[in-house]
Amino acid sequence: MSKISDVFKKGKAFIPFVTCGDPSLMITRELIYAMSEAGADIIELGIPFSDPTAEGPVIQEANKRALATGVTTDKVFEMLETVSVDTPLVFMTYANVLFSYGIERFVIRAKEVGIQGIILPDIPYEEKEEFEVECQKHGVDFISLIAPNSKERTQMIAKQAEGFVYCVSSLGVTGVRTTIQTNLDEMIQTIKQYTDTPCAIGFGISAPDQAKAMSQISDGVIVGSAIVKLCQEHKENCVPYIKDYVLAMKNAIK
């Protein structure tokens, strides 16, 4: 069991996401500390990328804002060198970021700055080997996603899951949804037939009542767009708003 898996032994996990460098890397650093203090169990950090295919409009715009200020992968690493929190940190980014940096070089650097897991939503299970090999070599979890259309592939993905299984609540891209139609209870039960790795649900969750409902059928809840929207609205003043939001969401799933 990794440190990420260990988090779930303490109860339901709340996993917030922010895009690094939105509105600045200095604020991202402050947000990591604030979200950790508010009870975040794992923190997802997005590395800005020009073509984030899994992201909806809110996080797409955050990527644009961060890239416009000159944020690079190296600058994200440099910022993380100054961070020390007990909360596990994971990257959610895209294959081209690793390809352009060099896969092994990226994973080594990520490990050096305290990253414990990597999520690549554009890499299907069948094409994960070159990334997974480097992650395993350097002690970083390669976190798999299972979507409503994974169906017969669910078994093989679940059996090799590390850290936690990222259960995608709905087809499409990230973004706030008023309702989630997928039969997630059945999806989680199917996954758990094949693995003891914890399952966390993401995509579309924004309100405490949604988080509470999702936590009752899973081991954790992931929220991205609703938090990134607070970054967009409050810019350099976003930290206290996001800290309060994380606290409210964590309390909702206890």
Order of alpha helices (4+ residues) and beta strands (2+ residues): alpha-beta-alpha-beta-alpha-alpha-beta-alpha-alpha-beta-alpha-beta-beta-alpha-beta-alpha-beta-alpha-beta-alpha-alpha
